[in-house]
Amino acid sequence: MSFEQLSSTWPDHPLTDPALAANVVDLMVSFGDRARGTLTVLLCDSDGRYRSTVIVELPSPGPTPAQLCETALGPIVEAVRTAPGTTVVLALGRSGSGSPTDTDDQWATAARENCAAAGIRLLGFYIATKDGIYQPPVGALT
């Protein structure tokens, strides 16, 4: 998947379509973000249409994925609560290959659990590496 496949009208379409969401993640998560290690939050309206991006740089080495996810999402959860109905797509930018890792699955689980606990609809969770974008099975939420 690639941001080059995005039509000029992509912001008019909901990111509930995994192919579209993956292409938008590819656009929003730079190669530098992937190399550094980031959590990218795509803020969307109640219909799932993209509105804004927040990028959180992650410490390396850091605590467990569950702890990192909770810490990174904390301020975003507070902000999202001021705009009821906001939905999100989350993307972990990480170095290395696009081969799935146990850590990817831990991140996907933590993302789902944190969003559920906060009452935020998670449209999808993606991994962004230098090799491309993929969605761990646990991240398939729509």
N, C-alpha and C positions, 0 to 999 in steps of 0.2 A: 504494500500500500504506500501511497505517496501523496504529498500535498499537491503535486503536479496534476493529480486527477480531479482536483476540486474545481467545480464550476464557479463562475463569478457570483452565482446566487446562493452559494452554500450557507451563508448566514440566515437565509430565509427558511431553512429546513431543520427539523429537530435532530439533535445528536443521539436520538434513540436508534438510529440505523448504525450498527457497528462499523460498517465499511466507511461511512461518512465520518463518524467519530474518530476512527483510526487515522484517516487522512488529515483531519483537523489537528489531532495530536501531533502528527508528523510536522505540520506547519508551525505549531506553537512551541514545541520542545526542540530547541536548537541543538546542534551537535555539541556545543559547549555545555549546555545544560545536561546533556546525557553524560558527558565525560566527567563533570563535576559531581553529579548526583543531586537530583532535584525531585521535588514533588510538585507537579503542575496541576493546578485546579482550574478547570474550565467552568466558569459560572454561567448557568443557563436559566432561562425563564421557566415558568411552570409548564410550558409546552415543550421544553427541551431545546429551545433555540439559543444559540451562543450569544452571550452578552459581554463577557470579559475574561481575562486570564490573570491568575496570580501564580507566581513561581516562588517556591520556598526552597532555598538551598539547604541540603542535609549535611550534618556533620559526618566526617569519616575519620576513623571508624566511629561508629555510633552505637547507641543501645540497640535493642532488638527492633525488628520492623514494627511490631505492635506499639512499642513505646515511641518510636520515631513518628509513626503515623499519627498517634494521638497528640503529640507535641506540635507537629507541623499543622494539623488541622484545627487545633484549639482556637487560635484567633479568627480563623476563617469561619468556624462554626458560629462564633459570636456575631460576626458580621452578617452571616446568612440569616440568622434569626431575626434580623431587623427587616428582612425582605421575605416574608412568608411566601412559600411556593417556589423558591429558588431551588433548582436542581443542579447537580454537578457531574462532571466527568473528571476522573482523576487519572494521572499518568505519572508513573515512576520513571524518571530518566536515570539510566545507570550505564556505567562503563561496561566493557566486555562485549561478548557476542550476544546474538539474539536467541541463543539456546536457553530454554526455560531452566530456572533454578528453583530450589526449595524456598529461597528467600523471596522470589517473585510471588509464589503462592502464599507465603506468610503476609506479604504486603497486601495482596488482593483480599485476603481474609480480614486483615486489620482495617482496610479501607471500608469494606462492607459493614463490619461490626461498628466502627466509629460513626459512620453515616447513619446507620440504623439507630444507634443510641441517641444521636442528636436529632433524629426525626428529619433527616435530609435525604431526599431521593437521589440515590447514586445511579446514574444512567449507565456507567461502565467504568471499568478499571483497565488501564493499558500499561504495557511496558514499552519504553522507547530506548533503543540502543543504536549504536552506529550501524547495525545491520537492518534496522527497520522497527516496525511497530507490531506488537502482538498482544492478544488478550488472553490472560490465563483463564482456564475453565471456570474457576471460582468467581472470576470477575464478570462473567456473562450474566448480567442482571436484568436485562430488559425482557 
